[in-house]
Amino acid sequence: MKVGSLTLSNLKRVPDLERRAVEGSIYEGEERVITFRASTFQFLIDTVKAVAGGKATRTIFYLVGLAIARRAFESYKDELASDNLEQVMDGVLSLRGWGRLVSLRKTEASSGVAYECTFQDCIMCSKRTAHEPICDIIRGIFVGWLESFVGNKSASSVETECKAMGRESCVFKINFPE
């Protein structure tokens, strides 16, 4: 759905969910959607990890995040500008229940440009503890949004802090070459 004159408050004005009990479906406007609990989503990721292993699971969900972000970016690209990127990303993520982007900082790096994304209330970390960062799908979402916006592939991305590890927020650093 296109949103004219995009602001955070406008992002919240999406069609209400319509439950069509006879056909067993839910629609948001003309789009069919599904819903499930955060714990179910986390169980899905844990199940994939048990079957495929940690490294494969991290890669799979990072790629899923990239795909989600690229699709979302296409929906909002005409409304984006450098001065509202953080607001749009936060609006879309919070509207969909992923969490909140509380800070997006762009800095000069030795080999190009770096973005640091600080994220709170991450769906991946909700009621979880971990010994290593676990938010690969969120990392993929940030990389996908930023690659689409910048028009260039990132050189690297890493989750430097994770709420599941006892940190205040999840923090992601994404580097782009010059």
C-alpha positions as CSV (number, residue, x, y, z in Angstrom):
1,M,0.0,0.0,0.0
2,K,1.3,3.4,-1.0
3,V,1.2,6.1,1.7
4,G,1.1,9.7,0.6
5,S,3.1,12.3,2.5
6,L,4.7,9.6,4.6
7,T,5.1,10.3,8.3
8,L,5.1,7.9,11.2
9,S,1.5,8.7,11.9
10,N,0.5,8.0,8.3
11,L,2.2,4.6,8.4
12,K,-0.2,3.7,11.2
13,R,-3.1,4.4,8.9
14,V,-3.2,1.1,7.0
15,P,-6.3,-0.9,6.4
16,D,-7.8,-2.7,9.4
17,L,-7.5,-6.5,9.3
18,E,-10.6,-8.2,8.0
19,R,-11.2,-11.7,9.2
20,R,-13.1,-13.9,6.7
21,A,-14.1,-16.8,8.9
22,V,-15.9,-18.7,6.1
23,E,-12.8,-19.0,4.0
24,G,-10.4,-19.1,7.0
25,S,-8.4,-16.0,5.9
26,I,-7.3,-12.6,7.0
27,Y,-6.9,-9.6,4.8
28,E,-5.2,-6.2,5.1
29,G,-6.8,-4.2,2.3
30,E,-6.4,-6.5,-0.7
31,E,-3.5,-8.4,0.7
32,R,-4.0,-11.7,2.4
33,V,-1.9,-11.9,5.6
34,I,-1.2,-14.5,8.3
35,T,-0.5,-14.0,11.9
36,F,1.2,-16.0,14.6
37,R,2.7,-15.5,18.1
38,A,6.2,-14.3,18.6
39,S,6.9,-17.5,20.5
40,T,5.8,-19.5,17.5
41,F,8.1,-17.6,15.2
42,Q,11.0,-18.1,17.7
43,F,10.1,-21.8,17.8
44,L,10.3,-21.9,14.0
45,I,13.8,-20.5,14.0
46,D,14.9,-22.8,16.8
47,T,13.5,-25.8,14.8
48,V,15.4,-24.8,11.7
49,K,18.6,-24.4,13.8
50,A,18.1,-27.9,15.2
51,V,17.8,-29.4,11.7
52,A,20.2,-27.2,9.7
53,G,22.7,-26.1,12.3
54,G,23.6,-22.6,13.6
55,K,25.6,-21.3,10.6
56,A,23.0,-22.3,8.0
57,T,20.2,-20.9,10.1
58,R,21.9,-17.6,10.5
59,T,22.5,-17.4,6.7
60,I,18.9,-18.5,5.9
61,F,17.3,-15.9,8.2
62,Y,19.7,-13.2,7.1
63,L,18.6,-13.8,3.5
64,V,15.0,-13.8,4.6
65,G,15.5,-10.4,6.2
66,L,17.1,-9.1,3.0
67,A,14.1,-10.2,1.0
68,I,11.6,-8.7,3.5
69,A,13.4,-5.4,3.4
70,R,13.7,-5.2,-0.3
71,R,10.0,-5.9,-0.8
72,A,9.1,-3.3,1.9
73,F,11.5,-0.7,0.4
74,E,9.8,-1.1,-3.0
75,S,6.5,-0.2,-1.4
76,Y,7.8,3.0,0.2
77,K,10.7,4.1,-2.1
78,D,8.8,7.0,-3.7
79,E,8.2,8.4,-0.2
80,L,11.8,8.1,1.0
81,A,14.3,10.9,1.3
82,S,17.6,11.1,3.2
83,D,15.9,13.1,6.0
84,N,13.1,10.6,6.7
85,L,14.9,7.2,6.2
86,E,15.0,6.5,9.9
87,Q,11.4,7.5,10.4
88,V,10.2,5.3,7.6
89,M,12.2,2.3,8.6
90,D,11.0,2.6,12.2
91,G,7.4,3.1,11.1
92,V,7.3,0.1,8.9
93,L,9.1,-2.2,11.5
94,S,7.0,-1.1,14.4
95,L,3.8,-1.3,12.4
96,R,4.6,-4.9,11.6
97,G,5.6,-5.8,15.2
98,W,9.3,-6.3,14.7
99,G,10.4,-3.7,17.2
100,R,11.6,-0.1,17.1
101,L,14.5,1.6,15.3
102,V,15.5,4.2,17.9
103,S,18.7,5.4,16.2
104,L,20.2,5.4,12.7
105,R,23.6,7.0,12.6
106,K,25.7,7.4,9.4
107,T,29.4,7.9,9.9
108,E,32.5,8.0,7.8
109,A,34.5,4.8,7.9
110,S,38.1,4.1,6.8
111,S,36.9,2.4,3.7
112,G,33.6,4.1,3.0
113,V,30.5,4.8,5.0
114,A,29.0,3.0,8.0
115,Y,25.5,2.9,9.4
116,E,24.8,2.0,13.0
117,C,21.2,0.9,13.7
118,T,20.1,0.8,17.4
119,F,17.0,-1.4,17.8
120,Q,14.7,-2.0,20.8
121,D,11.9,-4.4,21.6
122,C,13.4,-6.8,19.1
123,I,11.0,-9.7,18.3
124,M,13.9,-12.1,18.1
125,C,15.1,-11.3,21.7
126,S,11.7,-11.2,23.4
127,K,11.9,-13.3,26.5
128,R,15.1,-15.0,25.3
129,T,18.7,-15.3,26.5
130,A,21.7,-16.2,24.3
131,H,25.5,-16.3,24.4
132,E,25.9,-14.8,21.0
133,P,23.8,-12.4,18.8
134,I,20.7,-14.0,17.5
135,C,19.0,-11.3,15.4
136,D,20.1,-12.3,11.9
137,I,16.7,-11.7,10.3
138,I,16.7,-8.1,11.7
139,R,20.3,-7.6,10.5
140,G,19.2,-8.7,7.1
141,I,16.3,-6.3,7.2
142,F,18.6,-3.4,8.0
143,V,21.1,-4.4,5.3
144,G,18.3,-4.8,2.7
145,W,16.8,-1.4,3.5
146,L,20.1,0.4,3.4
147,E,21.4,-1.4,0.3
148,S,18.2,-0.5,-1.5
149,F,18.4,3.1,-0.3
150,V,22.1,3.6,-1.0
151,G,22.0,1.7,-4.3
152,N,25.1,-0.3,-3.4
153,K,25.9,-3.7,-1.8
154,S,27.2,-3.6,1.8
155,A,30.8,-4.7,2.4
156,S,29.9,-6.2,5.8
157,S,27.3,-6.3,8.5
158,V,27.5,-7.4,12.1
159,E,25.3,-7.3,15.2
160,T,27.6,-5.7,17.8
161,E,25.1,-5.8,20.7
162,C,22.1,-8.1,21.4
163,K,19.3,-7.7,23.9
164,A,19.3,-11.5,24.4
165,M,22.8,-11.2,25.6
166,G,21.8,-8.8,28.3
167,R,22.5,-5.6,26.4
168,E,20.1,-2.6,26.5
169,S,19.4,-2.8,22.8
170,C,20.4,-4.7,19.6
171,V,22.9,-2.7,17.6
172,F,23.9,-3.4,14.0
173,K,26.8,-1.9,12.1
174,I,26.6,-2.0,8.3
175,N,29.6,-0.9,6.2
176,F,29.5,0.3,2.6
177,P,32.5,0.8,0.3
178,E,33.2,4.2,-1.2
